[in-house]
Amino acid sequence: MTLPQPTSTFTVPSLHDDLELDCRIYYPRYRHGENDQQGKQFFGWTFAIVAHPYASLGGSFDDGVVASVGSMLLQQGIVLGTFNFRGAGDSPGRVSWTGRAELADYVSLYGFMLCLANAVVSATYAADSATPTSAPAQQPPARAPTLILGGYSYGSLIASCLPSYEIVNSIFAQAGPGSTEAEIRSRADKAGRDLSAYFAMSRSGSIGRGRPSLRVSDIDSSPKRNVAMGGYDSSEVASRRISRDSSRVSFDGEKVRRSLDRVGQRIRAQVSSSERDSPAELHTPTVESPRELHSPAGEELVKVQTVYLLISPLLGSVSLATTMFSRPTFELRDRKTGRVRIKDTLRQEDKLVDRKTCIVFGTKDVFVAERKARKWAEGLSARNRQVSWSQIEGAGHFWIEKGAMDGLLRVVQAWLPSIADGS
């Protein structure tokens, strides 16, 4: 299985040092009239990140396993985000060897997706408030969005070391003016408004039933040119990024902003037209007020259910060899003083057993012994029954054996219904 062309290719700055990371986002299609209740349940509510293998060994978001798993998730109605760690593909920088910089890279897209979900829910709630009472009542139940934190090989190692949801949520909910996290949130907010409009258009039939649809080519970019979504809203972030990476090819940021604005206007105009033509066709989900979805602390972002998907996880000496024999932990430092502002102190296993987790590995993995992988997975599952694991007989680390990839995809697809309730 392969992925289609991404809906958008863009960049986000890394929380580690503002390096602009190559990112892609893929919008799922809404399957009208098909008996696919699971896909319709995920559509508009579920997001996923799948991180790639070790960059020093050629890993990137073009990896075949990432593409196959990502394609299956996309077909289930899930919004997919992928990115290149530093030093991979067209992302600048070098592999850090300790994994700490890569961990911050992942947290950057993690935060982007949280803010994207927040913007989508807020826009959907606003649209739902304006929906006529005569609209159909058969709508998805109100619930929190779900974000799958996935990775394959080295990507799964980094995913398993991510800071807790509460830490990441607080970083982006309390983003200060001019900060990297504020810049990421600004880009996600703009993308989220357009994504919400895309969801509404898809449900109403404006996309996929003969009407004109949005083309990614309307955005003035090429596959090899990274578009900073929305441009820089903060001159402070921009100056930090430019000073760190002045050798990269520049582009007309104002032109990019105008292109993105035109795309957003076109989407919103089509949604408005759809509402006028046949208001009863617009199936916008009824959701709780964003205030009711806030975390107990009253933070600004809506609550999101996070779950883990770990494929061929690296364990033991192999994992330590890629991180200079230490487990990477997340730290966020103050830009001016250099002091540690936020530090994750939870153990890896404690975070995994706190969430729904799916672990999949092959019995013939050359990097991790079957016995070691099984013992590790059984230990996690014993602590929390929400942790599920599967071993695919005869499958190696690269999933190229006959039937291996099919087995992997079946396991992941069978796990998805367990996360669909958003609880």
N, C-alpha and C positions, 0 to 999 in steps of 0.2 A: 504494500500500500504506500502511496505517495501523497504528499500534501499538495493542494492546489496553490496557485499564486496567492501570496498573503494579501489580505485586504488592505493592510497598511504596513509600510516599512518605516521605522522611525528610530530615534535614540532616546535614552534616558541617562542622566548623569549618575555615576556611581557614588554612593554615600561614602565610599572609602577616600576618593580623591578627585571626584568630578569628571573622571574619564567618561566620554560619551560611548555608551554600549549599544551595539547594534541590536535592535529588537524587531520582532514581527508580531502582528496580531491577525488572527483569522476569525472571520465571522461565520457562524454556522448558518445553514439554510433551514427555513421553516417549511416542513413538509405538509402542505395542505392536503386534506382528505385521506392521508395515509393512516393506517392503524398503528400509530407509533406514539402511544401515550407517554412512554418514558422519555422519548426525545422532546416532546412538547412540554413535559414537566421540567426538563433541564433548560430549555430554550429561554433565554433572558434572565436566568437565575444562577447558572453555574459557569464558572470560569476555571481555567487550568493553566499551569505552567509546567513545561517539561524541559528540564535542564540536560545539557549534553555531556558526553564523556570528556576525558582529560585533554585539554588543548595542546599540551606538549606532544601528544601522540596523534594529533590531527583531528581531535574532536571539535565539532561545531554544531550550530543548529541545523545544519544540513545532514546530520547523521541519519542513517537509515532506520534505526530503531526509534529514534525521536520522531521521525516522519511517520512511521507505521502506527505507533501508539497515538501520536497527535491526530492523525487522520481518522482513526477510530473514534476518538473523543469528539472530534468535529462532527462526525456523522451522527453522533448521539445528541447533537444540539448544544454542545458546550463551546464557549468562546475560548480559543486557544492562544496563549502567548508563549513565544520562544525568544531566546536571546543568546548572544555570544558572550561568554566570559571574556575578561581581558586577555588579549593575546590570541584569541580565536577568531577566525574569519577576518572581517574588517574592523573588529573592535580593537582600539589602540591598546598600548601597554604590553606588559609581559606577564607570564605566569608567575605568581608570587612565591610558589614553593611551600608556603605555610598554609595556604588555603584561606587565610583571613580576608584578603582582598576579594577573593572570589565569593566568599560568604557575603560580604557587603554588596557585591554585584548582584547576587540573587535577591538580597533584601530590597534592593532598589526596584527591581521589577515586581517583587512581592508587594511593596508599598504602592506601586503604580496600579496594580490590579485591585488592591483594596480600595483605592481612591476611585478607580474606574467603576467598581461595583457600587460604591457610595453614590456616585454621580448618576448612574443608571437608575438606582432605586429612587433617588430624590426626584429625578425627571419623570419616572413612571408614576410616582405618587401624585405629582402635580397634574399629569395628564389624566390620571384616574379621577381626581377631584373634579375635573371638568367634563368627564364622560357623562352623557345623558343617562338617566335612570332606566331608559328603555333598552339599554345595551344588554346583550345576552348574559345570563347569570352563570353559565358554565365556564368558570375561570379558575386558574390555578390558585391553590390556597395561599394565604399570606404566610410568608416565612422569610428567614434570613437567607441571603445569597450564600452560595458555597464556592470556595476556592480550593482546587486541588493543587497541592504543592508536590510536584513530581520531579523525578530525575532518573536518569539511567547511568549506571556505572559511577564515574566520578560525580556526575550530576546528582545521583541519589545520595552520595556521601555528603555533599554540601547541603542538600535538602534536609537530611536528617540532623544537621547541626544548626538549622535555622533557629533564631531566637523565638520565644513564645509569641503567639498571636497578640497577647496583651502588650508586649514591648513594641512590636511593629506598629500596632494600631496607635499607641500613644505617640510614637515618633511622628507619624504623619497627621494625627489629629491636632497636635500641638506644634506644628511646623512654624518656626519663626520667620518673619519677613527676611528675604534675601538668602535663606538657607537652601541647601540642595534639596532637602525634603519638600520644601515649599514649591520649588521649581517642578519637581516630579508631580506633586499634587495638582499644580496648575495645568500641566499637560494632560494629566488623566481626567481632570474635570472637563476640559474641552472635548476630549475624545469620548467621554461618557455621555455627554449630551447628544452627540451624533449617533452613538451606538444605541441609545434609548430610542431615538427616532427610527433607526434601522429596524429595531425589534417591532415597533408599532407598525411600520410599513409592511413588514413581513407578515404579521398576523392579519392585517387588513387586506392582504392580497395585492398591495401596490408593487411588491417584488415577487416575481415568479408566476404572474398571471397575465403576461402580455404588456404590462405597463413598463415604462422606462425605469431602469434601475441604476443605482450609483455605480460608476466605474472607478476603480482605484486609479486609473490613468488620468482622471480628472485632477488629481493632485500632481503638481508639477515636480515630479521626481522620477528617477530611474532606479532600477534594482541595485545599482552600485552607488547610489547617492543616498546618504542617510539624512532623513528629514527629521529635525528636532520638532516634535509635535507641538504646534502652537508657537514655536520660537521661544526665545528667552524672555520671560517676564521680569526677571531680576537682573539688573546690570551687574550686581555683585557676583552672582553665580556665573554670568557670562564672562566677566573679567578673570575669574579664577580658572575657568575652563580654557580660555584663550591663552592665558599665561602658561598653562601646563602643556598645551598641545598646539602651539602656534604653527607647527609644520604641516598640519592637515589641510586638505583642500577646503577653501571657504566657499560659501554659496550665499545667494541673496536671501537673507532671512525674511525681509519684508515681502518678497515675492512668494515665499513659501507660506507666510501667514495669510496673504491674500488668497492663495489657492485653497488653503484649508478652510478659510471663511466661506469661499464660494461653495465648497462641498457641503459644509454644514447648512448653508442657506438653502441649497437645493434639496437636501434631505427634509428639512423642516417644511419647506414649501410643499413638497409632495405629501407629507403627512397631513398638512392643513387641507390640501385639496381632497385627500381621501376622506377626511372627516365631513367635508361639505357634501361630497358626492353620495356617500352612504354611511352615515354615522353608526348605523347598527352593525356594520361589519367590523368595526375596530374592537378587537378583543384585547384590551389592555388589562393586565392582571390587577385585581384589587389587592392592595398591600396596606400594611399598617403605616401610620404616619412615621416619617423618618425619626421623629423624636421618640416614638415608642420602640424603635429598633436600636436606639442608642445603647451603649454599654452602661452598666450600672453607675459608673463614675460620671456619666453625663458628657462624655466626649463627643466630638462633632461627627465622627464617622459612624455609619450604621454598623450593626453587628454583622459579622461574616463568619460562617462556619468554615473552618479550615480542616483539611484532611490531607493525609500523606499517601503518595504512590511511589514506592521505591522499587526500581527494577534493577536486578543484578547488583545489589549493594556491595560496596567494597568493605571488607572487614579485616581486622587484624593487621598483620605487618604490611599487607598490600595497601591498605588505606593510609597507614602511617607513613609509608614511603612517599606518598604524594603530598604529604603535609608536614614534612620535616619531623616526623615521629612525635607529633603532638596533635591533639584534637582541636580543630579550629573553633574559636569562640568569638561571638560577635561583640564588638565594641564600637561605640560612636563617640568621637572626640569633639571637643569644642574647637571650632576653626581658629579662634584667636589665641587661646591659651594652650591648646594641645592636650588639655586634661581630659581624662575619660569622663564623659557625661552620662553614658548609659552602658551597662555591661550585663551580658546574659550570664547568669550563674547556674541555670538549671542543667542537670545532666541530660545527655542525649536521650537515654532510654525513658526518662521521666516525661519528656515532651512527646515522644512517640506514643506512649500508652495513654496519654491524656486526650488523644484524638483518634478518630477512625483512621486506620492505617491498613494499606494493602502492600504486601511484600511478595515479590515474585523473583525466583531465581531458577537456574537450570542445574540439573544433577551433574553435568559435565563441565561446569565453569572452571576454567584453568586458573583463575585468579583467587577464587574462594572455594575451599573444600566444602563439599555438600554437608558433611557432618557439622562443620563449624556454622554454616549458614542456618542449618536446621535448628541447632541448639540455640542460636541467638534469637531466631524467630519464635521458637517455642517458648522461650523465656518471656518475651514481650507479650505473647498471646496469653500466657498463664496469668499475667498481671491484669490484663484487660481483654475481655472477649471481643471488643471492637477491633482488635488487631487481628487481621486475617493474613495467612501466608499460604503460598503454593509453590511447589517445586515441579518443574516440567521435566519429565523423564527424557534423558538424552540431549537436552538443550545445553549449549555452551554459552559463554559470556556474550558472544556476538549474535546469537539467535539466528544462525544461518543454516542449521541442520534441518532436515526435512521435517516439517510439521511443527518446528519449534516456535516460529512466529505466530502461527495459528493458535497454538496452545497459550502463548502469552496473551494474545488479544482476547481469547475466550475468558481467561481468568479475570482480566481487567473489566471486561464488559459485564461479567457476572457480578462483579463487586459494586458496580455503579448504583444499582437500585438501593443499596444500603445507605447511600449518602443523599438520596433524592428527597428525603423528608425534611432536610434542612435543620435537623435537631441534633 
